[in-house]
Amino acid sequence: MSFSLHFYPHRDHSRRFEPHRFEPHRFEPLALSLALGFIASLGLTAPVLAQIPQTQPPFPGVPGVPGVPGAAAAPEAYQPVGELTWAIAPRFDHASPFAEGLAPVRMGSRWGYINRQGEIAIAPQFDETWGFSEGMALTKLGGQRSYINRDGKVVMKINAKVGYISPAFSEGVATIEVGGRWGYFEKTGKMLFPPQLDQARAFSEGMAAIQQDGKWGYINRQGKIVIKPQFDGAWEFVDGLAAVLVAGKLGYVRPDGSLAIAPQFEDSNDFQEGLAAVSLNDKWGYIDQTGQVVIEPQFGRAQDFSEGYAAVFVDGKYGYINRAGELAIAPQFDDFVGGFSEGLAMVRVGRRAGYVAPTGELAIAPQFDLASDFAEGIAPVKAGAKWGYVKLPAQRPTQLPVQPPTP
């Protein structure tokens, strides 16, 4: 999960993003403790990087964000209805979403972890932290990177013999890079595939995309090549299909390597909720898993469907469509909107972030400098100089002022 910027990196093959770099956040080179063998007994997936990029300064406003002295309030049209409920009052210098009941927070220059009551669970002591998954989290202290457990105890140290290691295990496997070559190791420490690949992506649905001799194919969990390297690009399997690049066009393959959807798109996303955003002639629309266009390419940008809705860019603003391609919420929001999560989506109005419901009603008025998706019933937000966590609202406020899109 990324913070309020909500970047959705499309597969623009003219500007390929590096695998495992989890843009836009920076990951320092990591290394596994080894004696030319690998020792491990841990597991984590889906990292949440605790480094939070700064956004632009807030636009002028009046004091009044509830519970935050000196914070600028939202414009009058977006004032909240009812009282904003804080799950954890703002007091952190940075904060990340909760995962497995713990969240990384920064106090001063050090990162630690809090529980859902806002109590310190692991004392702030680290230079960098990632979110917990499968009971483990990656941390950095000085030049030493380590995995810790929920008690804050180091369970594995990392050294500089390896150039990079994925901060996340996916399906029990993590990627590793040694001297510019990529491979995989399991949570047990066993090497699944020695570092001899050009590049390697995370496992998904039992397979992983790998690059060998300049071409991309797939291996299985046994480390066996199951789809011969033949593509110019390849990505993770989602819902039984994976995007591949052939002669500058993107299509989708099945796990047996057969083409499910012929390469024809300039850009594409993974399938989510049975639909994938694709680009044709510089316009974005959606296809189903048979390759049939179900929402005609017409948008400047398009994000994945989540909870039945997808953000689309029309005439310089973001709105939301339903699965029928109908505008459910008219375009009116600025860049960096989020997908729906737990019934709400993060939206921006000017330089302020808030949350909208699928009806277009404003659940939490835009009043925060930064905000992220709801997870486990609460969301981290920056109000004024500090970060805290807001609760999902019990009631929906009044209807958003909606303007129809320009014809």
N, C-alpha and C positions, 0 to 999 in steps of 0.2 A: 504494500500500500504506500503511496506517496502522499506528501502533505499537500495542502490546499492548492498547490499548483496543478495537481491532477493531470500530469502529462500522460498522454496515451500515444506511445511511439508507434506510428504506422510503419508498414514494411516498405518504406520508400527506398528502393534499392539504389538510388543515386546517393543516398547518405546513410548507408547501413550503420546501425549502432552496434557496438561491440557486444558479443554475448557476455552475459553475466555482469555487465557493469551497472545494471540497474539504474539507468539514467533517470533524472538528472543528477543524482547523488554521486559523490566521489567515494570510491572504496580504495583504501590503501592496499598495496600488495600484501597478501596473507601467506602464511606458510604453516604447514603441518609439522608437528614434532615428529621427527623420523630419524632413523639411523639407516637411511636408504631402504627402510621398510616403513610401514605405516602402522601406527598404533592408535586405536580409537575405540571408544565405547560411548557413543553419544548419539543424539539425533535432534535435528531442528529443521524446520521448513519455513518457506515464505518469510524472509526477513523484513523487518520494518526498521529502516535506517533512522537512527536517532538524530542525525544531523539535519537541521531544518533550515532551508534557505530563507533569507530575508526577502521581503517584498518591498514595494515602494512605500514611502511614508504615507500615513493616513491623510485623506483629504480633510479640509477644515470641518469641524463639527462642534457640537456643544457637549460639555461634560454630561454624562448620564448613563453610560452602560452600567446596568445594575451590578452593584458590588465592586465596581472597579473605579476608584477615584481617579479623575483626570483623563479617563478614556473618552474618545470622541464618539458621539452617538450617531445613529443612522439618520439619513435625511428624513424630513417630516413624513413623507409618504410611506416610509418603511418603518415607522415606530412600532415596537412590539406591542401586542395586545396581551395584557396579563403580565405576571411576574416571571422573569427569567429564572430558572431553577438551576443552581450550580450543584453538580454532584461533588466536585472538589473545587474549592475557591481558588482563584488565580494567585499563585505564589511561586511558580517555577519559571526559570529563565528559558526553558524549552520543554516541550512535552510531546510524547508520541502516543499512538493508540494503544489500547489494552489488548493483550493477547494472553490467553491462558491465565487471566486474572492478575497479570502484572503489566506495568507500563514503564518504559524508560523515561526518566525526567532528568533535566539538568538544573543544578543549583550552583550558581557561580560558574566555575570552570569544570565541574565534575558531574559525571552522569551516574545515576543509580536507578533504582526501581521502586515504585510504590504499588500498594494494593488498591483495591477498589474503594476502600475507605479513606484513601489519601494518606495512609500511614507509610512510612519508609520501610520497605521490605528488605532491600539491599542498599546499604549506605552509599551515597554518592562518593565515588572514588576513582572512576574510570574516565579516560579521555574520550572514548567512544563506546557506544553500546548499540546492539541490535535487539529486536524483540524476541521474546521467548517463543519457542515452538518445539513440541515434543519434549518439553521439560528442560531445554537447553537454550543458552543465548551466547552470542559471540560478543566479546569485549576487547578493549585495548587500553592498556595502562603503560605509559612510557613507550618503549619500543616493543613491549611484549603483548602479543595477542593471545587470548585464551578463550576457551569455552567454559562457562560456569553453569552450575545447576541452580535450582530455585532457592537453595539455601545460600547462594553466593559463593559456593566453593568451586575452585578451579578443578575441572575434570580432564582438561587436555590443554597443553601449551602448544604454541606455534612458533616456528623459527624461520629464519631467512633462507633456508635451503630451497624452499619452494617459492616461486614468484607470485603466485596467486592461488587462492582456494576459495571456492564458493562459500559465502556465509550461510548458505542454506542447504540442507539435505532435501532432496526430492525423491520420494519413494525409496528412502533409505540409501540414496547414493548422492555424492557430491562431486563436483568437477574440481580438477586440480591442474595447475600449469607449472611446468618445470622447464626452464630454459627455452621458453617459447613454444613448447609442445604441451598438448592437453590430454588429460586422461580422466579416469573415474576411480573413486574408492568408496567402499561401503562403510556403514557405521561401525562395523566390526574391525575396521582397519585393513581389511582385505582389498587388494587392488582388483578392481573389476576390469579395468582396461588401462594398461600402462600409459604414461604420458608420451605418446608418439603421434598424436593427431594434430592436424593444423588448428582446429577449433573444436569446441564441444559445447552443447547446450544441455539444459536440465532434462531429467527424465520426466515423462508424462505419459500416463496410460501404458506403462511398461516398455516404452521405447524412448530413445534419445537421438537427436540429430547430431551428426558428427561430420567434420570436414576432413577429407583425406586426399592428398595429391590434388588439391584445388577444387574438388567436387564434394557435394554433400549427399549423405545417405543416412541410414539409421541402424543403431544397434539395439539389442534387447537386454534384459536384465542379466543375462548370462555373459554379456560382453561380446556376443556373436553378431556379426553384420547380417542384418535381415533384409535391408533394402540397400542394394549396391549404390555406392557413391556415384551419382550421375547428374545431380541438380546443381544449379548455380547458387542456390540458397535453399535452406530448409529450416522449419521451425517446429515447435512442440505440437503434439497431438492434443486436440481438444474435441470432445464429443465424437471421437472416431475419425477425425480428419485433421490433416496437417498441411499448412501452406508451403508450397515449394516454388522456386523461381526457375524459369526456363526461358532462355533467350530474352530476358528483360521483362517477361510477363509472369504474373502470379496465378497459380491454380492450387488445387488441393489433391492430396493423395490419401489412399486408404492404408491401413496397417500392412496389407499384403503388397504394397508398392504400386498398385494399379491406380491410374488417374481417375478420381471421382469427378473432378471439375477441371476442364482443360485450362491451361494457363492462358489468360486473356486480360487480366486486370493490371492496372498500373500500380496499384497499392491495395492492401487488404488487411483485415484484422482476423483474429481467431473467431470461431463460432462461439456465440454465447446465447443461450436460450433458443438455440436452433437457427439463429440468423447470424450472418457475418457482414460487417460493413466492407464495401469494396469501392474502388475508384475506377471510373471509366470516363475518359475525356475530361479529366480534371474535376469531375463531379462525383459526389459520394451518394451511394444508395445501399441497398441490402439484398442479399441472396439467401435462399434456403439451402439445405444440405444436398439438394439435387442440382444446384447451380442455377436454378430459376430465379430471375430477378423478381422480387416480391415488393420492393419499394424502389421506384425508379431513381437512378442517379440524378440528383438535383441540388444537393447540399454542398456548401463550401467545405465543410468538415462533418464528420459523423463519428460518434463514439459507440461503444458496445451497449447492447441491451442489458439492463439489470432491473429486475422486478417489473418487467413488462414495458419499460420505457428506455429511450435512448436520447442523448443530447445531440442536437444538430445545429449547425451554424448557418444562419440565413441573414443576409444583408448586414453583416457586422455584429450580429448578436446571437446568443445561444438560446434555444428553446428546447422543448422535448416532444418527441413523437411517440405514438403507441405502435403496436405491432402491425396495425393496418396502415401505417404511414401517415396517420392523421396527426395534426398538431394538437397535442394535449395541453401544452403550455406554450403560448406564443413567444417567439424570440424577443427577449428583452434583457438578457443577462450578458455580462461581460465575460472575457476569457477566464479559463480555469474553473469551469463548472465541473461537478462530479456526477457520478452515476447514483442511482437510488440505492440506499442501504438502510435497512430497518425502517423503510417507509418514507425517508426523507433524502433529498439531494442537496449537497452544498452548492450554492450559487454565489455569484459576485455581482454587485452593483457598484460601479466605480471601483473604488479600492476597498470596499467592505464586503465581508463574507457573511452569509446567513444560510438558512435552510428553507427549502420549498417542498410542499407536498404534491402528489400526483395531480390533485385537483387544481393546482396553480395557487392554492392558498399559501400564504407565508406562515410557516410554522415558527421560525425564529428569524426576526428581522435582520437584514444585513447591518452588522455593527462591529464585527470583529476584523482585526488586521489579517489574521490567518485562521483557517479552520480545516478540519479533516472530516472524513466520513464517520458516521456513527458505527460503533462496534461494541457489542456487549451492553447496549443501552446508553452509552455515553460517548461524547466526542471531545477531543482536545481542541481548544480554541485559544487564540492570542487576543487579549483585550488590554489595551494600553501596553505597558512594558512587561507584563507577565502572562504566563499560560495557566489555564485551568481546564476543567472538564464540565461540560453542560449535560443535563439530562435530556432524554427524549421528552418533548412536551406532552402533557396529558391532554391538552386541548389545542385545536387548530385556531389561529387568529383569523382576522378578516381577509377577504379576497384580495389578492395582489392586483394592483392596477395593471391591466393587460391591454396592450396595444396590438392590433392585428398586424401581421407582417406586411411590409411594403410589396405591392404586386410586382 
